[in-house]
Amino acid sequence: MNFELLNLDAAQAGHEKCDVLLMLLASTFKAARNPLATLIGKALKAGDLADKPGSLLDIYRPADLGCARLVLVRVGDGKCANVRKGVSAAMALIKAAKPKQVALCFDQAPDSASLHVALTTVAEASYVYASTLSKAEARTIALVKVGVPNSTELATPFAQSVAAVRGIELAKEWANRPANHATPSHLARAAQALAKSPRIKCEVMGRKEVEKLGMGAFLAVAQGSAEPLKFIELHYRGAPKSTPPVVLVGKGITFDSGGISIKPAAEMDEMKYDMCGAASVLGVFKALAELQPEINVVGLIPACENLPGSRAVKPGDVVTSLSGQTIEILNTDAEGRLVLCDALTYAERFKPQAVLDIATLTGACVIALGGVRSGFFSGDAALSAAVAQASESSQDLCWPMPLDDDYAEGLKTSFADVANVAGRPGGAITAAKFLQRFTSKYPWGHLDIAGSAWKSGTAKGATGRPVGLLLHYVLSLQTPAA
């Protein structure tokens, strides 16, 4: 699906040729002397279109207009939540007609966040997973024309939003694939494919290299599976080599059975989504390849399966991490923090300006925040402020969580430097406190996306989050042009 930005006011939008014209109308709409505005004015006067976000009026073959079908869409004050509500309702209405060319037009100039939400909502509503289906129906929409009265001002936000859509859909693609179609080796090949783009390089390490480095925690998780582990290292170099990079660390557990501490059978199929952090890193690099910004970004993905094989790590085992700290593994289902801690230590070598890890880490975060916001943990004020801003501008929302030292008390053990779990209370926080032990050399933040990375039930599928948030964050670090 392609997007095209056009400079269109309401009068010009009426002449645009397309299968469906979605006309987004704010509460402040004022009628004018042109066919489209006149039609809208008559509908409003007759009470056929309520002034409520998400209200629709569907008109087939409207006279004197270029579209085959016109859908008037109420978006209230034009803010993000109302734009999402309106566009979602409109896309649900037109889906059955399978349009190939859609025009999405604003009657008033949107801000960059509302434009971003409109584009990502269209993409989300029209997304089709097809990789492992023998007879999948492909996405029918080939082109979305986006009409705004101020296209010059929105050219950069538009390009960033389109790139975000590309990244989100790559992340969704890999997250949605069954675990036998998204092994660590598959992820490594996906990363290597990204390295065909300008400014991107990829290195993949296997067991021998990881053993030589001393990543004992990562190795412990992987040893129960016959599927070979992969440590994937991506580099995007758009700024001078002297510019410190941002490092993104994505949890890449391509299937999580829980290991010896095995999970209940119900909904265990969804544990293919335990690599959504890794998928989001791939998605960000896809977007960077399109935008070619002047920044440096490193992506690290420790990828493996967590299975209860004959060689699997056992509760009570003690392993030595890359940092030299010993870890007592009290619960093998708390494996994400084990693969991440070695990757976080490895990140030190890049002398980063900041490190963000992204992980479907704890069920406790799902209980705390549900699926609306990801949990965000950081002790660095500047990083926290930047991520909060990216959360709002991308509308890929997160929420700040505490990191009080008292939460780490439960990680104490007599048999190692640290245990990998504490008690049930504050589980998302104690997991973050575990990771924090390995991040003293740089500003660090942790995104727990266990509630936001995928949906269950009849709408089961990956969301592609937090690609939008991460992309907005890294782009905010570009040095402004002189």
C-alpha positions as a printed NumPy array, in Angstrom:
array([[  0.   ,   0.   ,   0.   ],
       [  1.381,   3.378,  -1.041],
       [  0.656,   6.865,   0.266],
       [  0.653,  10.166,  -1.624],
       [  0.483,  13.606,  -0.013],
       [ -1.629,  16.164,  -1.883],
       [ -2.32 ,  19.838,  -1.253],
       [ -6.127,  19.82 ,  -1.228],
       [ -8.704,  22.002,   0.433],
       [-12.331,  20.868,   0.714],
       [-13.213,  22.256,  -2.73 ],
       [-10.295,  20.49 ,  -4.443],
       [-10.929,  17.236,  -2.565],
       [-14.318,  16.989,  -4.22 ],
       [-12.697,  16.719,  -7.658],
       [-10.168,  14.018,  -6.683],
       [-10.785,  10.787,  -8.589],
       [-10.864,   7.724,  -6.325],
       [-12.964,   4.733,  -5.34 ],
       [-13.763,   6.237,  -1.941],
       [-13.294,   9.722,  -0.552],
       [-13.11 ,   9.822,   3.248],
       [-13.77 ,  13.437,   4.191],
       [-12.775,  14.166,   7.78 ],
       [-14.938,  16.949,   9.187],
       [-14.152,  18.874,  12.351],
       [-16.883,  20.383,  14.511],
       [-15.926,  23.813,  13.185],
       [-16.676,  22.946,   9.544],
       [-18.082,  25.867,   7.568],
       [-19.928,  25.452,   4.269],
       [-18.584,  27.153,   1.145],
       [-19.572,  27.523,  -2.499],
       [-18.351,  24.315,  -4.071],
       [-20.125,  21.   ,  -4.774],
       [-18.596,  19.06 ,  -1.871],
       [-19.049,  21.758,   0.756],
       [-22.606,  22.405,  -0.417],
       [-23.43 ,  18.712,  -0.085],
       [-21.891,  18.592,   3.395],
       [-23.797,  21.699,   4.425],
       [-27.11 ,  20.189,   3.318],
       [-26.39 ,  16.954,   5.21 ],
       [-25.593,  18.867,   8.386],
       [-28.636,  21.084,   8.075],
       [-30.882,  18.077,   7.575],
       [-29.422,  16.385,  10.653],
       [-28.155,  13.422,   8.635],
       [-24.674,  13.613,  10.172],
       [-24.411,  13.981,  13.934],
       [-21.692,  16.168,  15.428],
       [-20.15 ,  13.238,  17.274],
       [-16.677,  11.752,  16.625],
       [-17.049,   8.569,  14.598],
       [-20.421,   9.521,  13.048],
       [-20.579,   8.648,   9.325],
       [-22.691,   9.431,   6.283],
       [-22.18 ,   7.153,   3.276],
       [-23.139,   8.571,  -0.15 ],
       [-22.936,   6.504,  -3.346],
       [-22.125,   8.194,  -6.682],
       [-22.455,  11.779,  -5.428],
       [-23.265,  14.242,  -8.212],
       [-20.53 ,  16.569,  -9.491],
       [-17.761,  14.866,  -7.487],
       [-14.793,  12.829,  -8.691],
       [-15.238,   9.936,  -6.247],
       [-17.376,   6.859,  -6.768],
       [-18.305,   6.903,  -3.096],
       [-18.19 ,   9.632,  -0.459],
       [-18.022,   8.972,   3.264],
       [-18.369,  11.991,   5.538],
       [-16.526,  11.356,   8.798],
       [-16.944,  13.376,  11.965],
       [-13.707,  13.89 ,  13.963],
       [-14.836,  16.398,  16.595],
       [-11.994,  18.704,  17.612],
       [ -9.59 ,  16.951,  15.216],
       [ -7.377,  15.663,  18.029],
       [ -5.737,  12.261,  17.838],
       [ -8.308,  10.195,  19.721],
       [-11.198,  11.542,  17.659],
       [ -9.333,  11.168,  14.368],
       [ -8.594,   7.55 ,  15.253],
       [-12.235,   6.945,  16.145],
       [-13.5  ,   8.495,  12.922],
       [-11.014,   6.83 ,  10.582],
       [-11.508,   3.428,  12.253],
       [-15.261,   3.658,  11.8  ],
       [-14.912,   4.715,   8.161],
       [-12.469,   1.939,   7.318],
       [-14.77 ,  -0.647,   8.868],
       [-17.606,   0.693,   6.713],
       [-15.761,   0.525,   3.398],
       [-13.82 ,  -2.699,   3.976],
       [-16.367,  -4.983,   2.324],
       [-16.314,  -2.933,  -0.884],
       [-12.583,  -3.653,  -1.315],
       [-11.6  ,  -0.257,  -2.729],
       [ -8.263,   0.021,  -4.515],
       [ -7.781,   3.771,  -4.298],
       [ -8.83 ,   5.801,  -1.274],
       [ -8.579,   9.545,  -0.687],
       [ -8.314,  10.612,   2.948],
       [ -8.884,  14.353,   3.197],
       [ -9.009,  16.811,   6.09 ],
       [-11.333,  19.8  ,   5.904],
       [ -8.893,  21.689,   8.156],
       [ -5.125,  21.48 ,   8.489],
       [ -4.244,  18.69 ,  10.955],
       [ -1.275,  18.772,  13.288],
       [  1.5  ,  16.231,  12.753],
       [  0.23 ,  13.889,  15.492],
       [ -3.307,  13.746,  14.04 ],
       [ -1.884,  13.116,  10.57 ],
       [  0.257,  10.3  ,  11.968],
       [ -2.744,   8.722,  13.678],
       [ -4.835,   8.921,  10.503],
       [ -2.204,   7.122,   8.425],
       [ -1.435,   4.434,  10.978],
       [ -5.157,   3.813,  11.534],
       [ -5.754,   3.301,   7.805],
       [ -2.82 ,   0.899,   7.699],
       [ -3.975,  -0.996,  10.769],
       [ -7.535,  -1.356,   9.457],
       [ -6.408,  -2.646,   6.061],
       [ -3.54 ,  -4.911,   7.22 ],
       [ -3.726,  -8.523,   6.091],
       [ -1.521, -11.362,   7.355],
       [ -0.833, -13.852,   4.584],
       [  2.553, -15.515,   5.107],
       [  1.373, -18.961,   6.2  ],
       [ -2.069, -19.043,   4.551],
       [ -2.524, -21.084,   1.364],
       [ -5.373, -18.898,   0.079],
       [ -5.041, -15.497,   1.699],
       [ -6.905, -12.459,   0.46 ],
       [ -4.389,  -9.733,  -0.228],
       [ -4.842,  -6.154,   0.916],
       [ -7.009,  -4.466,  -1.692],
       [ -6.065,  -0.82 ,  -1.097],
       [ -3.129,   0.011,  -3.338],
       [ -2.995,   3.797,  -2.885],
       [ -4.088,   6.23 ,  -0.201],
       [ -4.142,   9.872,  -1.299],
       [ -3.822,  12.093,   1.748],
       [ -5.277,  15.548,   1.164],
       [ -4.419,  18.429,   3.503],
       [ -4.636,  22.211,   3.002],
       [ -1.014,  22.669,   4.126],
       [  0.969,  19.897,   2.479],
       [  4.293,  21.777,   2.433],
       [  4.286,  22.186,   6.217],
       [  3.407,  18.527,   6.731],
       [  5.795,  16.974,   4.199],
       [  8.316,  15.844,   6.838],
       [  5.748,  14.479,   9.332],
       [  4.027,  12.727,   6.423],
       [  7.268,  11.018,   5.341],
       [  7.966,   9.97 ,   8.933],
       [  4.455,   8.569,   9.325],
       [  4.712,   6.563,   6.114],
       [  8.078,   5.179,   7.255],
       [  6.502,   4.327,  10.619],
       [  3.768,   2.379,   8.823],
       [  6.408,   0.401,   6.917],
       [  8.257,  -0.36 ,  10.149],
       [  5.122,  -1.251,  12.08 ],
       [  4.011,  -3.653,   9.364],
       [  7.412,  -5.367,   9.249],
       [  7.257,  -5.797,  13.027],
       [  3.714,  -7.187,  12.79 ],
       [  4.719,  -9.553,  10.017],
       [  7.499, -11.176,  12.035],
       [  5.593, -11.184,  15.302],
       [  2.538, -12.818,  13.712],
       [  4.483, -15.637,  12.099],
       [  4.299, -18.99 ,  13.904],
       [  7.421, -19.889,  15.843],
       [  8.524, -22.474,  13.275],
       [  8.435, -19.719,  10.633],
       [ 10.176, -17.147,  12.82 ],
       [ 13.128, -18.936,  14.396],
       [ 16.286, -17.112,  15.495],
       [ 17.785, -18.018,  12.12 ],
       [ 14.798, -16.503,  10.32 ],
       [ 15.163, -13.295,  12.333],
       [ 18.844, -13.166,  11.486],
       [ 18.056, -13.409,   7.783],
       [ 15.456, -10.654,   8.127],
       [ 18.098,  -8.421,   9.71 ],
       [ 20.584,  -9.262,   6.973],
       [ 17.98 ,  -8.329,   4.364],
       [ 17.693,  -4.878,   5.972],
       [ 21.452,  -4.497,   5.57 ],
       [ 20.94 ,  -4.281,   1.791],
       [ 19.704,  -0.726,   2.386],
       [ 22.134,   2.204,   2.456],
       [ 23.854,   2.98 ,   5.785],
       [ 22.768,  -0.316,   7.424],
       [ 25.162,  -3.116,   8.358],
       [ 24.437,  -6.403,  10.083],
       [ 26.526,  -8.956,  11.963],
       [ 25.153, -12.243,  13.282],
       [ 26.898, -14.274,  15.964],
       [ 26.21 , -17.907,  16.812],
       [ 26.861, -20.061,  19.851],
       [ 30.659, -20.202,  19.51 ],
       [ 31.01 , -16.418,  19.369],
       [ 28.538, -15.944,  22.235],
       [ 30.417, -18.501,  24.363],
       [ 33.707, -16.752,  23.629],
       [ 32.231, -13.442,  24.742],
       [ 31.031, -15.003,  28.001],
       [ 27.269, -14.45 ,  27.688],
       [ 26.42 , -17.126,  30.259],
       [ 22.899, -15.884,  30.964],
       [ 21.904, -15.851,  27.281],
       [ 23.46 , -19.282,  26.739],
       [ 21.572, -20.707,  29.715],
       [ 18.201, -19.793,  28.233],
       [ 19.078, -21.191,  24.803],
       [ 20.524, -24.522,  25.934],
       [ 17.173, -26.323,  26.203],
       [ 16.424, -26.009,  22.477],
       [ 17.997, -27.652,  19.45 ],
       [ 17.271, -24.438,  17.512],
       [ 20.552, -22.465,  17.324],
       [ 20.686, -19.119,  19.083],
       [ 21.584, -15.946,  17.196],
       [ 22.934, -12.668,  18.516],
       [ 22.006, -10.065,  15.911],
       [ 23.799,  -6.73 ,  15.7  ],
       [ 22.461,  -4.015,  13.384],
       [ 24.059,  -0.634,  12.725],
       [ 22.495,   2.379,  11.064],
       [ 25.171,   5.032,  10.454],
       [ 23.717,   8.334,   9.307],
       [ 25.876,  10.676,  11.404],
       [ 29.653,  11.01 ,  11.81 ],
       [ 31.326,   8.06 ,  13.507],
       [ 32.148,  10.303,  16.461],
       [ 28.441,  10.782,  17.23 ],
       [ 27.419,   8.384,  20.041],
       [ 24.659,   6.029,  18.94 ],
       [ 21.362,   5.146,  20.521],
       [ 21.213,   1.417,  21.217],
       [ 17.91 ,  -0.471,  20.95 ],
       [ 17.888,  -3.91 ,  22.572],
       [ 14.983,  -6.161,  21.593],
       [ 14.063,  -9.346,  23.439],
       [ 14.041, -12.113,  20.84 ],
       [ 12.551, -15.205,  22.481],
       [ 10.99 , -16.723,  19.38 ],
       [  8.976, -19.156,  21.48 ],
       [  8.647, -19.21 ,  25.243],
       [  7.332, -22.41 ,  26.806],
       [  8.61 , -21.259,  30.183],
       [ 11.333, -23.894,  30.125],
       [ 11.363, -26.266,  33.115],
       [  9.035, -23.785,  34.868],
       [  6.586, -24.557,  32.082],
       [  3.602, -22.338,  31.343],
       [ -0.038, -23.505,  31.363],
       [ -1.174, -24.93 ,  28.032],
       [ -4.009, -22.429,  27.564],
       [ -3.005, -19.704,  25.109],
       [  0.591, -20.897,  25.047],
       [  0.463, -20.42 ,  21.264],
       [  0.653, -16.686,  21.949],
       [  4.178, -17.154,  23.244],
       [  5.322, -16.807,  19.647],
       [  4.849, -13.107,  20.436],
       [  7.681, -13.167,  22.979],
       [  9.951, -11.78 ,  20.27 ],
       [  7.898,  -8.624,  19.711],
       [ 10.722,  -6.544,  21.189],
       [ 13.063,  -7.942,  18.556],
       [ 10.44 ,  -7.371,  15.86 ],
       [ 10.129,  -3.725,  16.908],
       [ 13.881,  -3.224,  16.479],
       [ 13.652,  -4.659,  12.954],
       [ 10.721,  -2.325,  12.313],
       [ 12.674,   0.747,  13.419],
       [ 15.542,  -0.163,  11.103],
       [ 13.086,  -0.598,   8.228],
       [ 11.848,   2.951,   8.873],
       [ 15.402,   4.299,   9.163],
       [ 16.245,   2.715,   5.807],
       [ 13.411,   4.707,   4.232],
       [ 14.095,   8.024,   5.949],
       [ 17.916,   8.012,   5.988],
       [ 18.147,  10.433,   8.965],
       [ 21.386,  11.943,  10.273],
       [ 21.702,   9.793,  13.396],
       [ 23.508,   6.646,  14.536],
       [ 21.495,   3.705,  15.862],
       [ 22.578,   0.233,  16.985],
       [ 20.115,  -2.635,  17.266],
       [ 20.885,  -5.695,  19.393],
       [ 18.695,  -8.806,  19.314],
       [ 19.518, -11.829,  21.493],
       [ 17.357, -14.489,  19.836],
       [ 16.639, -18.027,  21.01 ],
       [ 13.873, -20.378,  22.114],
       [ 13.058, -21.22 ,  25.749],
       [ 12.184, -24.925,  25.853],
       [ 12.269, -27.69 ,  28.506],
       [ 14.782, -29.968,  26.75 ],
       [ 17.107, -32.441,  28.421],
       [ 19.833, -29.805,  28.578],
       [ 17.551, -27.007,  29.757],
       [ 18.616, -24.797,  32.641],
       [ 16.99 , -25.83 ,  35.939],
       [ 15.505, -23.796,  38.8  ],
       [ 18.298, -23.188,  41.273],
       [ 21.09 , -23.208,  38.675],
       [ 23.631, -20.394,  38.915],
       [ 25.092, -18.839,  35.757],
       [ 27.659, -16.119,  35.124],
       [ 26.577, -13.186,  32.971],
       [ 28.746, -11.223,  30.556],
       [ 29.089,  -8.552,  33.259],
       [ 30.674, -11.103,  35.606],
       [ 27.695, -11.027,  37.966],
       [ 26.356, -14.442,  38.961],
       [ 22.616, -15.106,  38.719],
       [ 20.536, -17.736,  40.511],
       [ 17.76 , -18.802,  38.155],
       [ 14.834, -19.445,  40.472],
       [ 12.272, -19.434,  37.661],
       [ 13.185, -20.425,  34.102],
       [ 10.103, -18.576,  32.824],
       [ 11.82 , -15.314,  33.766],
       [ 14.163, -15.821,  30.834],
       [ 13.742, -12.508,  29.017],
       [ 15.733, -10.602,  31.616],
       [ 18.516, -13.186,  31.284],
       [ 19.013, -12.708,  27.556],
       [ 18.618,  -8.945,  27.92 ],
       [ 21.155,  -8.531,  30.702],
       [ 23.974,  -9.888,  28.535],
       [ 22.9  ,  -7.702,  25.606],
       [ 22.786,  -4.654,  27.895],
       [ 26.353,  -5.336,  29.025],
       [ 27.418,  -5.83 ,  25.403],
       [ 25.937,  -2.391,  24.594],
       [ 28.627,  -0.704,  26.721],
       [ 31.203,  -1.124,  23.941],
       [ 29.39 ,   1.399,  21.747],
       [ 29.683,   4.188,  24.342],
       [ 26.02 ,   5.041,  23.66 ],
       [ 24.236,   8.277,  24.399],
       [ 21.311,   6.142,  25.576],
       [ 20.097,   2.539,  25.6  ],
       [ 16.475,   1.409,  25.412],
       [ 15.494,  -2.224,  25.84 ],
       [ 12.134,  -3.4  ,  24.564],
       [ 10.604,  -6.588,  25.867],
       [  7.407,  -8.539,  26.41 ],
       [  8.813,  -9.022,  29.879],
       [  6.13 ,  -9.504,  32.524],
       [  2.518, -10.51 ,  32.923],
       [  2.554,  -8.131,  35.876],
       [  2.786,  -5.183,  33.483],
       [ -0.334,  -6.439,  31.687],
       [ -2.194,  -6.404,  35.011],
       [ -0.86 ,  -2.943,  35.852],
       [ -1.486,  -1.154,  32.542],
       [ -3.54 ,  -3.445,  30.306],
       [ -3.092,  -2.991,  26.571],
       [ -3.344,   0.797,  26.377],
       [  0.094,   1.912,  27.533],
       [  3.477,   0.2  ,  27.67 ],
       [  5.352,   0.418,  30.957],
       [  8.431,   2.659,  30.913],
       [ 11.205,   2.518,  33.475],
       [ 14.201,   4.829,  33.693],
       [ 16.201,   6.683,  36.291],
       [ 17.432,   9.249,  33.771],
       [ 15.365,  12.448,  33.684],
       [ 16.421,  13.606,  30.208],
       [ 15.764,  10.207,  28.644],
       [ 12.421,   9.929,  30.425],
       [ 11.344,  13.341,  29.124],
       [ 12.378,  12.489,  25.552],
       [ 10.55 ,   9.15 ,  25.589],
       [  7.444,  10.772,  27.083],
       [  7.438,  13.325,  24.269],
       [  7.87 ,  10.568,  21.662],
       [  5.007,   8.676,  23.268],
       [  2.668,  11.626,  22.796],
       [  3.795,  12.655,  19.314],
       [  3.511,   9.081,  18.016],
       [  0.398,   8.271,  20.073],
       [  2.18 ,   4.998,  20.869],
       [  1.613,   5.546,  24.551],
       [  3.703,   4.541,  27.55 ],
       [  3.504,   5.279,  31.267],
       [  6.344,   6.022,  33.729],
       [  6.856,   3.351,  36.383],
       [  8.906,   3.546,  39.613],
       [ 12.404,   2.203,  40.214],
       [ 12.803,   2.662,  43.972],
       [ 15.745,   0.704,  45.328],
       [ 13.498,  -0.99 ,  47.896],
       [ 11.934,  -2.985,  45.075],
       [ 15.257,  -4.817,  44.578],
       [ 15.229,  -6.353,  48.049],
       [ 13.434,  -9.452,  46.82 ],
       [ 16.207, -10.187,  44.31 ],
       [ 18.702, -10.965,  47.069],
       [ 19.888, -14.568,  47.396],
       [ 22.509, -16.473,  49.397],
       [ 23.745, -18.426,  46.375],
       [ 24.581, -15.787,  43.752],
       [ 24.975, -12.056,  43.311],
       [ 21.325, -11.748,  42.339],
       [ 18.243, -13.915,  41.779],
       [ 16.338, -13.617,  38.52 ],
       [ 12.949, -13.199,  40.243],
       [ 11.506, -11.728,  43.404],
       [  7.984, -12.245,  44.751],
       [  4.754, -11.569,  42.862],
       [  4.124,  -8.024,  44.171],
       [  5.459,  -5.361,  41.792],
       [  6.676,  -8.002,  39.351],
       [  7.179,  -5.6  ,  36.448],
       [  9.229,  -3.317,  38.685],
       [ 11.427,  -6.039,  40.171],
       [ 12.152,  -7.266,  36.641],
       [ 13.231,  -3.746,  35.695],
       [ 15.36 ,  -3.543,  38.847],
       [ 17.12 ,  -6.726,  37.758],
       [ 17.931,  -5.193,  34.37 ],
       [ 19.057,  -1.934,  35.944],
       [ 21.993,  -3.765,  37.588],
       [ 23.556,  -4.137,  34.135],
       [ 23.172,  -0.531,  32.943],
       [ 25.413,   1.62 ,  35.128],
       [ 27.61 ,   2.806,  32.235],
       [ 24.97 ,   4.763,  30.269],
       [ 21.496,   6.375,  30.399],
       [ 19.021,   3.513,  30.224],
       [ 15.305,   2.974,  29.751],
       [ 13.176,  -0.161,  29.669],
       [  9.862,  -0.61 ,  27.828],
       [  7.738,  -3.504,  29.043],
       [  5.392,  -4.158,  26.122],
       [  3.794,  -7.367,  27.387],
       [  0.35 ,  -5.744,  27.321],
       [  0.683,  -3.616,  24.205],
       [  2.596,  -5.779,  21.711],
       [ -0.306,  -8.009,  20.681],
       [ -4.031,  -8.556,  21.08 ],
       [ -5.73 , -11.796,  22.114],
       [ -9.131, -13.276,  21.392],
       [-10.964, -12.785,  18.098],
       [ -8.675,  -9.85 ,  17.237],
       [ -5.529, -11.889,  17.912],
       [ -2.501, -10.368,  16.245],
       [  0.548,  -8.2  ,  16.73 ],
       [  0.137,  -4.436,  17.035],
       [  3.605,  -3.416,  15.815],
       [  4.137,  -1.384,  18.968],
       [  6.314,   0.346,  20.034],
       [  7.865,   1.018,  16.598],
       [  6.136,   4.403,  16.377],
       [  7.382,   5.508,  19.791],
       [ 10.944,   4.32 ,  19.148],
       [ 11.095,   5.963,  15.728],
       [  9.869,   9.302,  17.06 ],
       [ 12.408,   9.077,  19.878],
       [ 15.444,   8.378,  17.706],
       [ 14.414,  11.007,  15.142],
       [ 14.184,  13.598,  17.929],
       [ 17.917,  13.176,  18.465],
       [ 18.87 ,  14.509,  15.046],
       [ 20.918,  17.688,  15.117],
       [ 18.725,  20.505,  13.711],
       [ 19.892,  21.869,  10.367],
       [ 21.847,  25.107,  10.651]])
